[in-house]
């Protein structure tokens, strides 16, 4: 029992020893990517069962571009303070932004595979910005990323088609020789 002015001398040992744990920083995860766009936003997802928008988190949304393959982009967002990932998905050629009805500073879009919760899941997402100007800046960068991804996919498709044609010609030549 403590007296009024007496200090508690109880000692508590940690349940898990973290002294040898590697230091985690978000920058280490993103070091193979360049930041293409970065802004503090509020993200929402549409819950079709409840038929309402639910907050996904408030934090810094980034459009990241791979250093090794500059035609690949993804959206990554971490919640403020706890840094938990709340958006994490690739930008693909068929993605489009639409203005949210009733708001000039919110963009809505669909993604086929957001992996922020671990498993890929199709989501309807909304991104809210502090102003219409910032929302328009995001749209310009998002559209630019989609265009780059689409052009790369088209080039890959053309290259693949040309490679197949060459392979077919080689096969035909070999058959003629036999």
C-alpha angles and dihedrals in degrees: 000000000000125000119225099268097029120113122232112244099187116139125211121195119208116256091221124036109227097172092104097038116119114253112254122211126164089229091067091058092049100041092106090058138066122222109247095175133001131183141146109253145153115246125204134183127205114243104206093191093057091031092226143101115260125198113253095185149290118254147093115321115203133191102209126198121203115243094212096046111026091191093069122085135172138184115235126179130175126195115249118263097000094051092213111160111249100167126032121153142126123257108238132191097256097054117118134178123227128191113250112244109258097014131082093190100054128082124197127200143154129240125193096210122023107173100186091115093047101259122074109255133175109241140182104219136189125198118201120201131194093243142013091246092057090045090053091048089054091049091052092051093042092050091047090053092048090050092051091048092047093049091049091049090050091049090048090050092050091047091049091049091049091047090052091050091051091048090050091050091050091049091050091049091050091049090051091052091054 
